[in-house]
Amino acid sequence: MPKGSWREFDSSGSKARPVKQESMTLKAQRPVRVQRTRGGKGGKTVTIISGLELQPSQSKLLLKRLKASCGTGGTLKEDCLELQGDQVDAVLEYLRNAGFAPKRSGG
């Protein structure tokens, strides 16, 4: 192999940065559900937000902002966010302002 024959960066395709393809749908098109429940929580009321389809880091950030907005505690369980207490109206308003299209679920 002659010296200098190896050319890694000659093609224009290797210089271009890879384009991120967004596999997730737009925020406004996601079926986000907000519901109030008491089952399995020792009689305590919690607000569950499901269907966000966010990255784990984005979910943690959204949970932090929701907890601060509602003034309550909460946790991230699997793909759902849980807030302590009946916070459905406050969560619906916050998510609408954030660009989501949330719907109230359950009674």
C-alpha positions in Angstrom: 0.0 0.0 0.0 1.6 3.3 -1.1 2.1 6.0 1.5 -0.7 8.5 1.5 -3.3 6.4 -0.3 -5.6 6.2 2.7 -8.2 9.1 2.6 -10.7 9.0 5.4 -12.2 12.5 5.0 -12.2 13.0 1.3 -15.9 12.3 0.6 -18.3 15.0 1.4 -20.6 12.6 3.2 -18.1 11.9 5.8 -17.7 15.6 6.7 -21.4 16.2 7.1 -22.9 15.7 10.6 -25.5 13.1 10.9 -29.1 14.5 10.9 -31.2 13.5 13.9 -34.4 12.0 12.8 -37.2 12.7 15.2 -39.0 9.4 15.6 -41.4 10.9 18.1 -44.5 12.7 17.0 -45.0 16.4 17.7 -45.9 17.4 21.2 -49.4 18.6 20.2 -50.2 15.2 18.5 -49.3 13.0 21.4 -52.2 11.4 23.4 -51.3 12.8 26.8 -53.7 11.7 29.5 -54.0 13.2 33.0 -56.0 11.4 35.6 -56.7 11.4 39.3 -56.6 8.0 41.1 -56.5 6.5 44.6 -56.1 2.8 43.8 -53.2 1.1 45.4 -51.8 4.3 47.1 -53.0 3.7 50.6 -56.1 5.9 50.1 -54.0 8.9 49.0 -55.0 10.8 45.9 -52.4 11.1 43.1 -52.4 12.6 39.7 -51.0 10.4 36.9 -49.7 11.9 33.6 -49.1 9.3 30.9 -48.4 9.2 27.2 -45.7 11.9 27.1 -43.2 9.8 25.2 -40.2 11.8 26.4 -36.5 10.9 26.9 -35.7 10.1 30.5 -33.8 13.4 31.0 -36.7 15.4 29.5 -39.2 13.5 31.8 -37.2 14.4 34.9 -37.0 18.0 33.9 -40.8 18.2 33.2 -41.5 16.5 36.5 -39.3 19.0 38.3 -41.1 21.9 36.7 -44.6 20.4 37.4 -43.7 19.8 41.1 -42.5 23.4 41.4 -45.6 24.7 39.6 -48.0 22.7 41.7 -46.1 23.0 44.9 -46.2 19.3 45.6 -44.1 16.1 45.5 -44.0 13.6 42.8 -42.1 10.8 41.2 -41.3 9.2 37.8 -42.6 5.6 37.5 -41.8 3.8 34.3 -43.3 6.0 31.6 -45.7 7.9 33.8 -45.3 11.0 36.0 -47.1 10.9 39.4 -47.8 14.0 41.5 -49.2 13.9 45.0 -52.7 15.2 45.5 -55.4 16.3 43.0 -53.5 18.5 40.6 -55.4 17.7 37.4 -56.5 21.2 36.6 -53.0 22.7 37.3 -51.3 20.0 35.2 -53.7 20.4 32.3 -53.0 24.2 32.2 -49.3 23.7 32.5 -49.1 21.1 29.7 -51.2 23.2 27.4 -48.9 26.2 27.9 -45.9 23.8 27.2 -47.3 22.9 23.8 -48.9 19.5 24.6 -52.6 18.6 24.0 -53.5 16.9 27.3 -56.9 15.4 28.0 -58.6 14.6 31.3 -58.9 10.8 31.8 -61.2 9.0 34.2 -64.0 10.8 35.9 
